[in-house]
Amino acid sequence: MAQQRLAGIFTPNLVPYDSNQEINEGELRKYVDWLIERGVHGLYPNGSTGEFTRFTLEERKRIVAIIADQTRGRVPILAGAAEANVRETLKACEYYASLGVRAVAIVAPFYYKLSPASVYAYFREIGRNTPIDVTLYNIPMFASPIDVPTVQRLSEECERIVAIKDSSGEIPHMIRMIQAVRPNRPEFSFLTGWDAALMPMLLVGCDGGTNASSGVVPEVTRKLYDLTLSGQIEQARKIQYDLVTLFDTMIYQAEFPDGFRAAVELRGFQMGRGRQPLSDEQLADLSTLSRTLQCMLSEHGFTDQPVGGCPLPSGQSGAPDVNEIVGTVVSELKRRGLIS
């Protein structure tokens, strides 16, 4: 029996750390329940947002096992299965298939910049031997790009390759892929990984997205998806504008994905200190970002305002003194145990 097409918002799961920078299983399970309760259509562990390169293979397998166990079939799971070579990737595919996940996502070969012919051969080998459905993952800023002819050829030759997640953010590229693939594979799924273009991507034919923002404001991304698909364009456009502002703040004002981790902490989860070491200057920048994000989230009722309040809109008097802001930020970070 054919599997249902991948569609909707799949959340790229962040992984909470404990005080020893190990996987905080209890907090991860709480986070999974919270996301499902707030309407995400699926979960996506071991993606870029989930920092898959900062975990060992055994840790990556454990993360998916925890999420699959906690999800209990309530929503489908798209598990990142990208390892450093075909053999290890196929072993990961076998393990995730044994857990009952819906499909795996596999990034094109990274580190070595390969030709389209090599990218095609890589995925063809996987597509012909995988025991589980495969989503191609195009993220040209980090890995060899997957061009349109390659996607078309793989979709026609490998039945197990059922979707592509594209994080280029390029709408014309998405249109060209859909035009090339849909005539012969109408059930093939197209997912966008670029939050800032979620609404327009849905409008040109995408089936959904794997959006990091959905791990912070799942209510917002779900509403944007529903409004867009139901043709309520004006309301959807306003939400997309708000989402771009939040997304830009999280992705550009800190090392990725630290901005998203800081925002999830503001939603009530203990994310812990990440494994990527940060300089003193970066920690200071992150503390400032945390306050900015708290003010943004408080505008939508997702969290309280930070201690000392938020700045008034430009042109209005009464904004707190800079020294006062710095003091309250430091106090808040100490309270959260982020600095000593």
Buried (B, 14 or more C-beta within 10 A) or exposed (E): EEEEBBBBBBBBBBBBBBEEEEBBBEBBBBBBEBBBEBBBBBBBBBBBBBBBEEBEBEBBBBBBBBBBEBBEEEBBBBBBBBBEEBEEBBBBBBBBBEBEBBBBBBBBBBEEEBEBEBBBBBBBBBBEBBEBBBBBBBBBEEBBBBBBEBBBBBBBEBEBBBBBBBBBBBBEBBBBBBEBBBEEBEEBBBBBBBBBBBBBBBBBEBBBBBBBBBBBBBBBBBBBBBBBBEEEEEBBBEBBEBBBEBBEBBBEBBEBBBBBBBBBBBBEBBBBBBEEEBEEEBBBBBBBBBBBBBBBBBEEEBBEEBBBBBBEEEEEEEBBEEEEBBBBBBEBBEEBEBBE
